[in-house]
Amino acid sequence: MFFDLTQENAPVPPRNVYQLLVDGIVPRPIAWISTRSAAGVDNLAPYSFFTVASVNPPILAITQVNPPQRTEERPHKDTLSNLLETRECVVQIAATSQLEAMNSCAGLYPPEISEFDLAGLQRADSRLVQVPGVVDAPVRYECRLREVLPISTLPMGGTMMLLDVIGIEVSDSVAGEKGIDPKKLDALGKLGGDGYSNTREQHYLARPVVQS
């Protein structure tokens, strides 16, 4: 089965392209992002289009898929709107034990609703940003907005957020010799549809050494 995405006469609908992407590119790490609006409302939302863009300097890349019902009053999801207002956030890595709480933050709630309160999550004071984090999150990356890259304004188009990591909080429960022990982290991953995975089953294999 081959899907030709270049055809103009019989294009593959965006919803079908979305499924082909999110069902095949798995598991994806999840950025559980807390932000604060200019009005002082704390937002918390998960994003699975998430990766490391650079190590030196440390930069995270997170993409927002445009919401289906964009308006002039609400052109973006709350995370991006808040980042544009205050330019700070905390990116949490959620553990498997936090699946239900994290998933409850995925709804498109009104901007005046704080997902911290909705999910019954305790706030943790951050060290370098004003935005709070989630107390029980095993890893928290405190970030400042570097750049927003609009990729497409079409429905289901994308907007990439580049975040400078300025501080990293690692819970003692997952600490290891190099900072974080992946065996202890038990991080969640996103599959297609409503599916999630964990990182409890791990395989280790040394990379080939190429002699120059």
N, C-alpha and C positions, 0 to 999 in steps of 0.2 A: 504494500500500500504506500503510495507516494502522494504527498500533498504539495502541489505547485502553488506557492504563495505569490508568484509573479503574475498570475493570470488576472487580467482586468475584466474579462467578460464573465468569468465564473469564479469570483474571488471566494476564498475561504472566509466565512464570517469571523469577526474578531473573537467571539465567544469560543468558537471551535479552536482558533489559534491559541487562545489562552489555555484551554484544556490540554492541547498538545505540548505546550511548554511546561505547565506546572505538573502534569502527570509524568513527564519524562525526566525533567531536571529535578531529581530527588536523591536523598533528602536535602532540604534547604535549611540553613541555620535561620534562627528566628531572632530578630531584634525586637525586644519588648521595650518600647521607647516611652519615656516620660518627658513631658514638656509642660510649660506653664504659660498661659495666655497673658496678655497685657492686663486683663481684668483680674488676674490672680487665680484662675481656675486650673487645677492640675489635671492634665490629660495623660492617659496611659493606653497605648495601642501596640499590637504586634504587627511586624512586617517581615515577610519571608523572602523578599527580594533584597538580600543583604549579604555583604562580603567585605573583605579588607581591600582597600584601594591602594594603600601605601603603608610601609613600615617606617620609613625615614623621609619625611615626618609621618607619624601614625595617623592614618585617615581611614575612616569607615565610609562605605558607600551603601546607601539605602534608596531604593526606588519605590515611589508611590505610583500605583496604577490609578489613573484619573477616576474619581467616583462617577457612577452612571448618571447622577442627577446633579450637574454643576450649575450653580447660579452665580450672579454677580455678587450676591451677599456672601456666598459660601463656595468660592471657586476651588478650594482644596479641602482635603481632610484636615482635621484639627491639628494633627502633628505638624504638618508643613506650615499651616497658618500660624501656629504658635512659634515655630522656629523663625519664621520671617519677622515676627514681632519682637521676640526676646533673644533669639540667636543662641539659645542654650538648650541642652537636653541631657538625659542620662539613658544610655543603651544598656538594658539588662539582658543577661542570658538566663533564660528560665529553665529550671530543673523540671524533671518529669513530674515530681510531686506538685508542681504549680500549674499543671495543664489546665485544670478547670478554671482557675482564677484567671490565667492568661487568656483562655478562650473567651471568657465572659467579657473581656475588654475589646473584642473584635467587632462589636456592633457599631453601626453608624449612629451614635447617640448625639443629641443636641450639644452644642458647644458649652452650655452652662452646666452640663453633667460631668462630674469627675468620676472617672472609672476607678480611682483609688477607693472612693466611698462606695460606689456601686458593687465592687468586688470584695469589699471589706478588707482591703489591704492597708497595712501600716506603712506610713511614710518614713523614709530614712533621710536625715539631713546629709546633703552632699558637702564636700570640702571646698571645691573650687567653683561651683556653679550654684545658682539660686534654686534650681529645679530639684525637687526631692526624688529619691529613688525608692525602690521597693525593698523593705527591710530584709526579707528572706531570700532575695535574689543572690545566688552564689557568686556572680560576677557583675560588677557595674562599671561601665565606661562613662566617665563624665566628659562631655563634648561641647564644643562650640561650633556653630555653623561656619563652614568655610565658603561654600558656594552652592547655589541651586542651579541645576542644568535642566531646563525644559527640553524634553526630547520630542514630545508630540502633544498637541492640544486636542487631538481627536478622542472620541470616547474609547476608554481603555488604553489610551496612550500613557506615556510615562514621564515622570519628573524625578530626576536623581538628586538626592541630597548628599553632599560631601561634608563629613563631620571631622573636625580636628579633635583627636583624643588628647585630653590634657591631664587626665588622672584615671587610675584604675583601682577599684576597690575589690579585693579578692577575699572571700570568706575563709576563715581558718578551716572550715569543714572541707574545702576543696583545694587547699594549698598543697603545693608540691615543691620539689627541688628547683624547678624552673619557673615557679610562680603559681601555676595551675596544674593540678593532676587530672588529666582527662578521664581517668578511671573513676575518680570521685565525683566529677562534675555532673554526670548523668543528664546531659543537656537534651532538650527537645529538638526534633527536626520536623520540618513540614513536608508532607506528601501531597498528592493531588486531592481535590475535593475536601472532605472533612478529615482526612487522614493525618496522623502524626506518627513519629517514630522516636525512639530513644537511642542513646549511645552506649547501652550497657554491654552489648556484644561487640568486641573490638578485635581487630586483627592487625598484627604488626609484621612488617616486612621491610628489611633494609633496602635502601635505594642502590642501584648499581653504581659501582665505583669505576669511572672511566679514566684510564691512564692517558695522560697527555704526552 
